[in-house]
Amino acid sequence: MASFLYEEVALVLNQAADLLEKTDWCQGYFARDANGRKVLEFNSDAQAYSLTGAILKVSHASVREAALLMVCVTVRSRRIELWNDAKERTKEEVITKLREAATAAKAYFGDRIA
């Protein structure tokens, strides 16, 4: 079970990073369209995603909470949207943290779930 959870969480986090590498990144909302208007991450007009929006876009309910928790641990904040929205934040930092969270998931969840 731990292996399965780790693999699923790591997959979701890496897919979210992949999504951000292929699209634009945004702040202030889960996703934005080509004109910068707020849209939900599942909207077909979405062209840019926040950290949370990218995770929501690529995940399913069974691992979503674990993936978000892993990002909270990695960025050391319970409010990852505030972390994402910090003025000095960059797209590259967000992608890096998603990749770090994917790598850390094995140790974190492997030690807690048997």
Secondary structure, DSSP 8 states (H G I E B T S, - for coil): -HHHHHHHHHHHHHHHHHHHHHSEE-SSSSEE-TTS-EE-TTSTT--EE-HHHHHHHH--HHHHHHHHHHHHHHHT-S-HHHHHH-TT--HHHHHHHHHHHHHHHHHHHHTT--
